[in-house]
Amino acid sequence: MDDLEINPRILSAVKKARLRTFASILHLSASDLERHTGLSSSDIKLLLTAVSKEVYKKSHLTALDLYQGSCPTTAHLHKLRTGCDILDEFLGGGILSQGITEVAGESAAGKTQFCMQLCLTAQLPEESGGLNGGAVYICTEDAFPSKRLQQLITVFNKRQGPVMANKLAVGDHIFVEHVSEMDQLWYCIDQRLPLLIAKGLVKLIVIDSLAALFRSEFDSGEMFARAKQLQRFGGRLHALSLKHNIAVVCVNQVTANMRPSSAPGTSNMIPALGLTWSNFVNTRLMLKRTNYQLAPSRGKENNTETVNEQYMVAVRSMEIVFAPHLPNRLTYYVVDADGVKGLR
């Protein structure tokens, strides 16, 4: 406000009216500004002209800028590959680097496995389908499965080769934080996370899971307070994602659908946290267990004609419920020792 090129008398009247931002001035009509400030119509015209010119000086983007790529680096939209070509094809190239992607599903659907695999691929160079940065994994439920992560790192390093594996050192760039209360989550998001982002160490944020805290902290009589916290939290995640071009993946639990549809094939389970949270989600993936099983890939140690049932691999499904760039569709995948793999 102090940089406006207008008569100090006009600026003083604006400050006395407690109009401290450009938005607060532009949101009022000329007549309302006259009434609030006591200035004449000619003074108000000068004020609005000066404010409009100052606002226009700030960086802005057009659709043509985005299409041609002539925009700041933080506005470039990248896609984070999943580590499986079949799933990448299904997701139109991978997870979007801006906005919130929700991975919802029942227990043992493979949500955590999928997210840990993303933490590894995020560290690949952009030309290889990564984001060229580390990952923050905020765990709110059980203890973080560090042993399973080490297994995935071993497989990942073999695929990349010894030179690239040593260069990436993926295990050193996954920052795990365990929180059990809302205050701890806010401290992590507002205080600790910005420090890592400022150093350029983070390009992926995973929260596993969001529903665990919001379900435990608020009872049935505090739905309004929970909705306000969800709005604040969703807005904060979007701000971080858009400002720094960081992918945000939130794991969500499911709850029973109290209004089941009569349409065939409709699930009786829906993502938790209701419509308030859904409005902040850009892409929603629903993971489910199926009744199908698949025989594991046979190696030298497994060359018999029959396979013991205890070694059968459960088949799971992944559905794109909604996304800004993809249609609603379904695919199947398995989770084995090597990670999450799509099926054709």
N, C-alpha and C positions, 0 to 999 in steps of 0.2 A: 504493500500500500504506500509506503514512504517513497517509492521510486516513481510514482505517478507524476507525470509532467503537467500539473494543474496548479492553479492558484492555491497557496497555503491556506487561505480562508475557506475554500471549499473542502480541502482535506481535513481541516480542523472540525468543520461541521459534521463531516462523515464519521470521524472518530467519536465525537460527542454522541452521535446516534448509535454507537456501538456496532457499526458495520465494519467488521475487521477483515473480511475476505472479499475477493472478487465475486465469489458465488453469491454471497449474501446481498451484494448490490445488484447483480444481474437477475436475481430471482424476484426482485421487486419492480413494479411498474414505475413509470416516471412520476405519476401522481402520488404513489405511495412514498417514493423517495423525497418528493417535495414536502410531504407531511411529516416524515420522520426527521428530516434535516433542517427544515425551514429555509431551504435555498430556493432561488427562483428557477423558473423553467429553463432559462438559458444556462444557468449554472449546472443544472441536472443534465442537460444535453452535453455540456463539456465533460462532465464526470463520466457519463456512459460511453462517450467516444474514447476517452483516455483509458478506461478500464477494458473496453473491447479490443483496443490496439495492443494492450499489454498481454491480454489472454491469447491473442492470435500469435504473439511472438513465441509462445511455448510450442514445443515439438508436437506435431500432429501427423497422422498417417491417413492416406487415402487407400481405397481398394486397389488402385493402380500401383501404388507403392508396394503393397503386399504382394501383388501378382508378379511384379517385375523384380522383387527382391531388393529394391532400393530403399531399405529401411534399416533402423538400428539392429544390431545383432540380437538384442533381447526380444525383438519382435519376430524373429525367424522361428517358424514352427518346425520342430523336428519330431521324429518318431523313434521311440525306443523299442528296439527289437526284443523279443521274448527269449531268444535262444533256441527257438524251434521254427524252422521255415514254414511248416504247415500252419502253426498258430499265427505267425507273422502275416501270412497270406490271408488268413481268416480275419485278422484285425486291420487289414488294409495297410500293413507296413509296421504296425506295432502300437505302443502306447503313446498318446500325444504328449508333447513336452510342456504344454500349457493347459491349465485347468485341472479339475479333479476327476480322477478315474476311480470308481468304486468297484471293489471285488467283493461281492456278497455271496453267501452260501452257508450251508449247514456245516456242522463239524465233520472233519475228515474229508472235505471236498477238494482239498489241495490248495487252499487260499494262501497259506503261509509258504508253501513250496514254490508257488508261482511268484510271490513277492521276493523271496530270496534269490530266485533266478534273475529277476529284474535288477536286483542290486549288483549282480555280477556283470550283466550285459551293459549296464549304464556306464561302466568304466571304460568301455571300448571307445576308440575314436569315432567321431561323427560319421566318417566315411564308411565305417564298418557297422553302422546301425546303433552305436552307443551315443552317450551324451558327453563323453570325455570328462567325467567327474565322478566323485564318490557318492555314497548314499547314506542317509540317516534312517535308521530303523527304530521307530518308537514302539516298544512292546508294552501293552497294557494288561495282558492276560497272564498266561503261564510264562515260565522261564524261557528265554530265547533259546531255540534249538541250535546251539553252537556246533555240536557234533555233526548234525546234518549239514550245516553250512560248510564245514570243512570237507565233507564228502563232495558237495557240489563244486567247491573250489578246486578240488583235485581233478574232477572231470573237466571242468572249464579250462584249467591250465593245460591239460593234455590236448584239448582241441585247439588251443591257441599256439601251442608250441613253446619250447623252453625260452626262446628269446623274448617273445611277446609276454609270456607269463612273468618273467623277471622284471620286465619293464613296467607292467601294470601293477603287480603286487596287490591284487584285488583284496586280499584279506586285510590289508592295512588301511583301506579306504572305505570301510563299512563301519559307521559309528552307531553303536547300539545303545539305546537309552531305555531303561525300564521305569515306567511311571505307574503309580497305583491310585493317584488322586488327581482331581481336576486342577488343583493349585500347582502340582508338579508338572502337569501337561502344559499349562499356560507359561510357567517359568521356562520350560524347554523351548516352546514355540517363540516366545517373546524375547528371551535373553540369550540362551545358549545357541539356538539355531542360527540367528543372524550373524554371530561371530564366525561360524563355519562358512556361511554363505559369503561373507565379506572377504574371506581369504580365498574364495574360488574353489573350495574343497567339496562342495555338494551340488549335485544336479538331479538328485532324486530324493523325495521324502516319502517314507512308508509309515503308515500308522496302523498297527495291528493289535487290537481293533478299536475302532471309534466307539462302537456301541457299548463295549464293556464298561467304560467310565460313565457315560451318560445314562446308562440303565441303572447303575449301582448308586450314583450320586443323587438321583432325583426319584422320588416316589410318585405314585399315581396322582397325588394332589398338587404336584409342582410342575405340571406340564407347561405352563406359561413361562416359568423360570427356565426350564430346560430348552424351550424353543428359543428364548433370547440368547442363551449360551451357544446353541447350535448356530444361530445366525451370526453371532460374533465370531465364532470359530471358523465357520465356512468362509466368511468374508476375509479373515486373516490369511487363510490358506490360499485363497484366490489372489490376494494382494502379493504374497510371496512368489507364487507361481508366475504371475504375469510380469512382475517387476524384474525378476531374475531369470525368467525362462526355465523354470524348474518343474519337472514332472512331479505330481502329487498323487499317490496311490493310497486309498483308504480302504481297509478291510472292514466289512460290516457283517453283523450277524443277521439271522433271519427270524421272523416271527410268524405265527399262524395268521392266515388271512381270514378275518372275521366275516368277510363278504365274498365267499367263494363264487367264482363264475361258473355258469352252467356250460360254457364252451368246452369242447373236448380238448384234452391236453393242457388245460390251464392248471398251474400249480397252486397248491393250497398254502404255500409259504411265500412270504414277501420280505424284502429287506426291512430291517428295523429302522427306528428313528423317524418314521413317518414322512409326511409331505414337506415339513420344514427343511429337513436335510436333503431330500430329493431335489429341491430347487437349486441346490448348490452343486449338484453332481453333473458333470458334462457327459461322461461315458459310464454306463452301468453294465458290469459283467456279472452274470449269475452262474455260479458253479454248483453242480449237483452230482450226487452219487447216482449210479444206475445199478440195475440188477445184473448187468453183464460183466463177464470176466474174460480175460485174455491170457493165453499162455505166454510166458516170458520168452524173450529171444533165446534161442538155444545156442550154447557155446560148447566148448570141449567138455565142460563139466556136466553138460546136460544133453546127452545124445540119445536118451531113451525114447521109446515111442510114446509113453504115457508120462504125464506131468502130475506130480502130487498137488492136490487141491490147495495146500497151504502156500504154494509158490505161485498160484494164479494171481494176475494183476487185475485189480478192479478198474473198470472203465468208468470214466466220469464225463460229464458234459459241460460245455461252456456256451452260454447264450448271451448274445448282445441284446440287452433289453432296450436300450436306446443309446444313440451316439450322434453327434452332429455331422458325421461324415460316413456313417455306415448304416445299412439296413438291419432290421431285426432278423437274426439268423442263429443257427445252432451248429456246433461241431463237437467232436468227442476227443478225449485225450486220456493218457494214462500217466501215472507218476511211478517211476521206478528208481533204481539206484542212480541213474544218470540225470534225473530231473524230470521236468514236465515235457511230455512229447505228444504232439497232435497225431490223430489217426485219420487216414483217408478212407 
